Amino acid sequence: MDKKEIEKLINSLDQEQKSKLMNALANKSEAERILRTPEAQAIMKKLKGEK
């Protein structure tokens, strides 16, 4: 997934979802907590083409 695809995905969110995502990513400790979840790990593997 390239930068344009990610931007398109983010822009497809409604304003509330987009705001929550951007706030979470702006907070380093919150972003790290989210990225350690099993769901986020599975999404990252899928994006990288891993099984």
C-alpha positions as CSV (number, residue, x, y, z in Angstrom):
1,M,0.0,0.0,0.0
2,D,1.5,3.3,-1.0
3,K,1.1,6.8,0.5
4,K,-1.7,7.8,-1.9
5,E,-3.7,4.7,-1.0
6,I,-3.3,5.4,2.7
7,E,-4.4,9.0,2.2
8,K,-7.4,7.9,0.2
9,L,-8.4,5.5,3.0
10,I,-8.0,8.2,5.7
11,N,-10.0,10.6,3.6
12,S,-12.8,8.1,3.3
13,L,-13.3,8.1,7.0
14,D,-16.1,10.4,8.4
15,Q,-14.8,13.5,10.2
16,E,-15.2,12.0,13.7
17,Q,-13.3,8.8,12.8
18,K,-10.6,10.8,11.0
19,S,-10.2,13.1,14.0
20,K,-9.9,10.2,16.4
21,L,-7.3,8.5,14.2
22,M,-5.2,11.7,13.8
23,N,-5.3,12.4,17.5
24,A,-4.2,8.9,18.4
25,L,-1.4,8.9,15.9
26,A,-0.2,12.3,17.2
27,N,0.2,10.9,20.7
28,K,3.3,8.7,20.6
29,S,2.3,6.5,23.5
30,E,-1.2,6.0,22.3
31,A,0.0,5.2,18.8
32,E,2.5,2.6,20.2
33,R,-0.3,1.1,22.3
34,I,-2.6,0.8,19.3
35,L,0.1,-0.7,17.1
36,R,0.9,-3.4,19.6
37,T,-2.7,-4.8,19.5
38,P,-3.2,-8.1,17.7
39,E,-5.6,-6.4,15.3
40,A,-3.0,-3.8,14.3
41,Q,-0.4,-6.5,14.0
42,A,-2.6,-8.5,11.7
43,I,-3.3,-5.5,9.5
44,M,0.4,-4.7,9.2
45,K,1.2,-8.2,8.2
46,K,-1.5,-8.1,5.5
47,L,-0.3,-4.8,4.2
48,K,3.2,-6.2,4.0
49,G,1.9,-9.3,2.1
50,E,2.8,-11.7,4.9
51,K,0.6,-14.6,6.0
